[in-house]
Structures are given as structure tokens and as C-alpha cells.
Amino acid sequence: MFSDSDGFYAWTASDESGRGACGITGEPGRAAALLSRTLGLLAPGAMGTVRLVRLDRLARHPTYIYGPTVLCVRRTAQAPTIVTGE
């Protein structure tokens, strides 16, 4: 179980038509796997990221504070491919 002070990983994927999915998990490997699986279902050119997040304990309603991007992936015609420098 994770406490609200632990870091989490937010993943999101979308293609040019607006299709996509997103989620939050406490495990970086699971975030990368879910992102890769989702991108495999989207059209070539789709993009996805994994970002560090933490729960904002001072917010009135549950809110995440987003940190740096730790993974950026683009869907090519063959498979999801890691992108660096974007």
C-alpha cells in the first residue's frame, strides 16, 4: 500500500484522432507496460509519456502535482519506440 507522500507514475497515451487512455500507478515498470500496451492499440504516430506525480496533501479536493517526464514513447508502424530529447 502507498501513502500520499509516496511518488506515483502517471501515464497517458493519445493519437491524432483523440483516442487514448491514461492512468496512475505506484510502479514505474507497470506504468511503462500499460503505456506500451495502449500505444500498441493506437495508430502510428501516437505519443505517450510517463510522469512522476505526487498527491497534493494541501488541496481541498484530491489533486496531483505533476513532476518531470521520465519516459516518452512514440508509436511507429512497427511498434512503440522510446523517444529522447522531445
Helices and strands as residue ranges (DSSP letters): E 8-14, E 20-25, H 28-41, E 47-55, E 64-75, E 80-82
